[in-house]
């Protein structure tokens, strides 16, 4: 009884190469050119988008309505208004100083 072993082709044997109509260097050069074009487009578009977003933010901040605060004539006591108190004190103190100067000069 004999055992039939499968035939394994040697690596030295010539393999049939598939002939393509486009050379390999053409494919690589086209890939390189497309990569360069894509990088150039990205480098041109990304700064424009970035500065456009910055300008949109600045525009939105510049066109916000301005808040108008109403000043109370008399302090309501709801909050401590030191500015009003200082303003009232200086108003009366400046009048008294002017009156004293006027009396001394006359």
Secondary structure, 3 states (H helix, E strand, C coil): CCCCCCCCCCCCCCCCCCCCCCCHHHHHHHHHHHHHHHHHHHHHHHHHHHHHHHHHHHHHHHCCCCCCCCCCCCCCCCCCCHHHHHHHHHHHHHHHHHHHHHHHHC
